[in-house]
Structure formats: C-alpha cells, structure tokens
C-alpha cells in the first residue's frame, strides 16, 4: 500500500518541473499564423490603401477635332469655319466632396483595423481557454488513474476480508463498479484531448496530428483588480468598442458627404481652334473657347437629402449598438469577477483544508477497516469523497485561469504581461 499513499498527496506536494507549452506563446503564434485573422488584416490594409486615394479628382480629358471640313474636299483651309480644334476639359466635384470622401474612407479603414484587432483579442482568448481546458482534462485523467490504482488496491484488500468473512460480497461489487467506472472515464479524457488539441491546432494553423504538453499542476490565480477598474480599461482599449465608435463616425461623415452631393458639380473646358484659311475678309486668326456647365438639380437634391437621412439613422443605430455593447461588457465583467473570486476561494479552501482532511480521513478509515473498527461503507465514502474533492479543486483552479483569459479579452488586452 506504500505506493498508494504516495498518490494520495499528489495535489499537495511539489511536482518535478516539466516542459509544458506556454499559452501566451501559443496565442502569439496563433495571431501570426491564423488565416482568418490574416484575412481581416489584409482587408484592413486594403481599406487603408483605398483611403490614401479617396477624394481624388477625376483626370482631365484632352480631345482633338478635325472641325467643319467641307465634304467635297475635306480640307480645313477651304472654309473660314474649318480648323483643327484642341480641347481640354476638367470636371470639378462638389465643393467639400474631396475632403469628406477622404474622411469617410479613413474612418472605414480605422473601423476595419479595430475589427482585426478584436479578432486577435478573441483568438487569444480562444487559444488560452482551449489550452487550460486541455490542461484540466489531462490533470483529471492523472487523478483518475491514481484513484483507479488506489481502488484496485482497496479492492484487493476487501477481497481478502471477504475471503475470511470480514466483508460482504456487496463491498467487492461496489469497488468493482467504481474501478470499472474510473477505467471507462479514461476514454472520455482521451476524447477530450483529441477534441481540444484539434481546436488548438486549427487556431494555430498546425497539422492536426500535433499534440500539446500541459502542466502537471497549476495554482489558483487571485483576482487582479475588479469589474469597475476593468470597465474603465475596456472603454479605453477594447477594439470592438473602438470599432463601433468608428462606425458611428462613418455614418455621420457619410451623411455629410450626402449633403455635399446636393451641391452642383462643374464641367470646365478650354478649346483652341487652329485655322489655316486666309482671305481678304478673314486672316485666319485662331479661336479660343472657354465654357462651363452644371447639372440642373431636378432629382439630386431629393436623392441627397434622402441618403443623408438614411445615414443619420445609421449613425443613431450605431450609437445604440455602442451603448448595448458597453452594457454587455459591464455585465460580463461583473460576472467574470464573481466567478473568478468564487473559484479562487473554493480552490484555496479545498487545497488548504478539505483535501488534507479528506486524505487524513481516508487514511484513518483504511487503518480502522484493516483491524475491523470501520465498516466498508465508511471506507468507500472516504475514497469517493477524496476523489470528488480533488476533481473539484482542479476544476476551480483552472476556472481562475479561464476567467482571467475572459477578463483580459473583455477588457481588450493583447498580452499576458498586461493585467486587467
């Protein structure tokens, strides 16, 4: 039984250091390699390039005409109306259009950039949480193996008592069922390993055959800050909130652009007619022509005002989305703080009080059972209680790591060195 007792205190004694993957490094790798995030970064760069050329005037046009040549000769020196005419024409957009177009494009680019940053934040959360869930599964698997070994040893001891009439057959059957159930649970942990590893490999764009090294143990994390302080940080640096703010500005600036479109745009042109005729009444002096045209705003005003109204409604909707997002962030942060705090309290209490007490109880009960001073039910309950306490401790400990990842993502932090 000596080896059995060594396993009872696995959660309470220091374990040798093992080479485990670092969730922060895995998250950084995912941000570099994930094709979905890369696509969003490419889209942001695309819009940034378009913003650089937004509001650019249309090119001037140049034309040449062989003008008013007689059909019987096609010579331009046969008629005073004939000539070779050159034309330069430029369309002038509505006053203020160029600046407004640049601003709309710049805001759209900024919104896309914040969207890519939000995708990075959420990808980091996903990688960290997958890693810690995988760690929990592997820790639970090791605890299950230790209890499976212990249950097998207890089963041998109970069988010995059964053979001499000091224990009933029901004791043997109950321990047999517990042993077989623990053995079956190992298959669930293998499935969880494959499932969670597949999620991590997808996020990191790695081959699906890759496996990850997780820590053999973890310590519960104390709450860093609180919901009020986190909310202040989130308002300042959460990319999703910044993206919605830019959407508000996009709609507002687009409304200004629609209003500007009501103003007339001009066409200016300059023409130079080269003449070759030379008569007593006409010495063939060259002609120049200057001209301007503008549209008659029959429908453009109605169209522009309608688009302006639609954009203003879009801005109102974006402001409502921003308020809703802020409410959701605040609610989520309050829930995270409560869950994190409770998980830390539970893990600390289990580690410092309940598990040592359960371990001592099992040891004393087994000692009493071996000399006939404790019944099998007490021994069985002591073993099952210790198993449940160890599982609960691990779940609570990993919960603090999961909640930390949630808090950091909700606040909008991008590195583990930053604290929510």
Buried (B, 14 or more C-beta within 10 A) or exposed (E): EEEBBEBBEBBEEEEEEEEBBEBBEBBBBBBEEBEEBBEBBEBBBEBBEEBEEBBEEEEEEEEEEEBBBEEEEEEBBBBBBBBBBBBEBBBBBBEBBBBBBBBBBBBBBBBBBBBBBBBBBBBBBBBBBBBBBBBBBBBBBBBBBBBBBBBBBBBEBBBEBBEEEBBBEEBBEBBBEBBEEBBEBBEEBEEBBEEBBEBBBBBBBBEEEEEBEBBBBBEBBEBEBBBEBBBEBBBEBBBBBBBBBBBBBBBBBBBBBBBBBBBEBBBBBBBBBBBEBEEEEEEEEEEEEEEEEEEEEEEBEEEBBEBBEBBBEBBEEBBEEBEEBBEEBBEBBBBBBEBBBBBBBBBBEBBEEBBBBBBEBBBBBBEBBBEEEBBBEBBBBBBBBBBEBBBBBBBBBBBBBBBBBBBBBBBBBBEBEEBB
